[in-house]
Amino acid sequence: MKSIKRYISRNWLWIVAGLILTEVAVKSAYATRGYLAYGGEWLTLPLMLMLAEVARSVGDVIRFLFGKEDGYGSDGD
C-alpha cells in the first residue's frame, strides 16, 4: 500500500493531466463517430504515465552517461 501511495504522490500531476485529456479525447471521439464505442482514446492515461516513466529513465541515463548524480558535467571544480 505504501508503494501505491508513493507512486500516486510522485505522479499526481501526470495522473490529473491524463484524466483531463482522457475526458477530452473520449468526448471528441464520440462526437466524431456519432455513436458510443470504445477505442484508443481510453489509453490516454496509461500512455501519459508510461511517457512520464520513460522521460525519467532517459533523464537517469543521461545523468549517468554525462555527469555525476548531483549535476551535469561537474568535474569537481
Phi, psi and omega in degrees: 000326179295323181292326177292316178297319179296317179298316180293318180292331179282330186243020186300322181295317180291326179293314179296315179298319179295320178294317179294315180293328176296316179299316179297315181295320180295313179298318180294316180295318179294320179293322180292316181288322183086004178208164182279121177207154181255129182219203185293346179298338179282353179268005183300311181296310178300323179293322177299316180292323177294319178295323177296318178294320178296317179298319177295319180295318178296318176300319178296319180295317179297317177297321180292318184284322190247001181190181177280171180293332185271355178172164182279132169063011180282118184254024173092011180288000000 
